[in-house]
Amino acid sequence: MGVTTAVQAGPDELRFAVGQTWAMPFADLYEGKLRGGILYEFMQRVAVHAKAEPRYVLLPSKRVDAAMADGTVDLHCLLSPRWYVAVPPPERWSVPLLRIDDVLLVPPGRSTRPPDFSTLKNAGIGVVLGYRYPTLEEWFEGGQLHREQANSQEKVLEKLALGRTAYGVTNRYIADWFNKQRPPEQRVGIVKTVDSVQTHCLLGEKTGLPSARIHKAIREVVESGELAAILARYR
């Protein structure tokens, strides 16, 4: 088991795309290695049910789609069809995994009263490079908000905690984890949910294992309660 950038799959190997934008509690990334977290534990269990050796391919977010298309990886997990302009066909999507809420955040000590975006002008909001935020698009296009790009959700939170941006957006799991590691006066404020999506795994266009075998493994991890047990350990 380990991280690789190899394209060719070995026998009974399941290659997972791991976007470098994830943070704890989903992915503990250190010096180019995935060491733990919700995603890691979930993918381990999927590989067990698929009777395959897991291999984790760490990729910048902009390279994941190409890797899914050219056969570099078999599976990318915790995605929503809503995040795609051209949505992949239904047969490539797994059963639902978990619902993820994106939340609007403010620096420590700031009021958590929801702002009226229509009254803002060019307000900076920390977002992840390459991510789509469907519910915020009208405000980006209208000039009320402008993107302060970061390479990961953790970086969005770090900049926000230092007061370098007026607002930020991450998923609630990551915001809650970030705040739990800090004293109350250093915690970012959670204002409101700006989007809520059901997530799935997405199969690559050219999988090394039969797609039915991968779908079955994911379904077994979800229906057996193993995913729920993993989530409970990180709350």
N, C-alpha and C positions, 0 to 999 in steps of 0.2 A: 504494500500500500504506500501511496505517496503522491507527490505532485510531479507532473510531467508536462512537457510541451510536445511530446511525440504525437504524430498523426496516426500511425498504424496501431490498431487495437490488437492486443494479444488474445489468445484463446480464452473465452469466458471472462473477458474483461469488460467492465462497465465504466465508461469515461464520462465524468461529470464536469460540466463547465462551472467554474466558480468565479463570479465577477468580483473584481478587486474593490468594488464600492461598498461591499457589505461590511458591517461592524458587529460587535457583540450586542445582543446574545446570539446572533445568527452565525457569525464566523469569527473565530479567533485566528487572525492572520498575523504571522510574525516571520520576518525575513524570508518572504516568499513561500512560506509553508502554512498549510491549514492545520491547526492544532486542536480545534474543538468548536463547540457551539451547536446551535439547533440544526443548521444545515449539515454540518459534519455528521452528527449523530443520525439524522434522518437518512442521509445518503449511505451511511454504513449499513443501516437496516435494509434499505432497498437492495443493496448489493447482496446481502445475505439471502434475502428472499429470491433474488434472481439467480442465486448460486454462481456468482461472478466475483471477480476481484475488483474492488473499487480503485479507480485512479482519478485524481483530482487535477484538473487543468486550470490553473489560475490565469485569468485573462482580463485586460482592460475592457471596460464595458463596450467600447466601440468595436472590439474585435470578436465579441461573442457571436453575433449573428453570422459572420463569415465562417466561424468555426462550426456552427450548427449546420451550415449549408454544405461545407466541403468535406464533412466526415471526420473532422478533428475530434469532435466530442459526440456523445450519444444523447446526453440529457442535460437540461438546464432547469433548475427547480426554483419555485416561489416566484412565478411570473403571472401576470394577468393579461388576457387578450386585449384589455383596454389600453395597455401600454404600447400597442403596435398600431402603426398607420395602416399597414397591410397585414391583416390578421392571418396567421398560419391556419391551415385547415383543421377542422375538429378532430380528425383522427390522430393528430399529433399531440393533442392535449390530454393530460391524465385526468383522473378523478380530482375533485376539489381537495385541497390540502388545508389551508387555513385562511381566514380573513385578515387582511392587513389594513390598518388605518394610517393614512398620512396625516400628520398633525402640524398645524401652524405653531411656531415657537417664537418666543421673544427672549432677549438677554435677561440674566438674573436681575431681580429687583424691578423689572418693568411691569406695568399693568397688564394683566391677562384679559382685559376687556376686548372682545373681538373688534378689530378695526373695520371701518367702512372702506373697502379697497377703492371705491369709486372716487373718494376724496383725496387719494394719495397721488403724488406725482414723482415718478422715477425713484420710488423707495426700493432700497436694496433688499433682496431676499436670498438667503443662502440655499442653493439647490445643488444637486449632483450633476456633474458634467455628463451629458448624453441621456439623462432621464427625461421622460415626458410627464407633464403634470396637467392632464386634461382640464381639470376644474379651474386652473389658474391661467390658461392660455389667453382668455379675453383680456386679462389685466396686463399680461406681458405685451400683447399686441397693441393695447390702448395706451401704453406708456405709464400706467399707474405703478407697475412693478418692473424692476429690471433684475436679471439673473446675476447673482454673485456665485460663480461656478466653483465647485470644490470636487476633488477626486473621489471622495467617499462621504458617506453619511456621517462618519465620525469627524471628518474635517469640517463639515457644516456645523456640527455641534461645538467643536472647539473654537471656531471663529465667532460663533454666536455667544458663547460663554465669555469671550474676551470683549464683547461689545463691538465687534468689527462689522457686524451687519445688524440691521434693524429687525429683520425677521429671518426665519429659517423654516425649512420643511424636512422632516424625516419621518420614518414610520414610528408608531407609538412604542413598539417593543424596544427599539434602539434608544429613543428618547428616555424612556423609563429606566433602562439599564444605565445610561449615561448619568442620570440624576442620582441613582442609588450609590454611585461611586463617589459622590461629592457631598460636602456639608450643605445644609439648607441654603446658605447665602450664596453659594456658587452654582445652584441649580437653575437650568433654563426653565422658563415658564411655558406651560402648555396652554394654548389659547383655545383652539377648537380643532375638530376634525375637518379637513378640507377634502378628503376623498377616502373611500372605503371600497376595497376590491377583494374578490375571491381569488386566491392564487392556486396555481397548478404547476406541474412539471410539463415541460415541452420537449418532445422527442426531436432529435436532429433529423435532417433529411436523409441521412445515410447512416443508420445505426449498425454497429458491429454485431449486436445480438438481435434476434427477432423482436419486432416491436410488441407483439402480443406478450412475450415473456417479460418485457420491461413494464408494460401496463399492468400486468398481473401482480408483479412484485410491488409496485407502488400502491395498488389497491389493497393488497394484503397488509402493508404497513399501516395504512390509514384505518382499515376496518378492524384490525386486531386491537386497536387502541395504543399501539406503540408510539405513534406520532403524538397523541395526547399526553402520554407519559413523558415524552421528551420535552414538550412545551411546559409541562408542570414543573420540571426541574429547573427551569430558567425564570420562573416568575418570582 
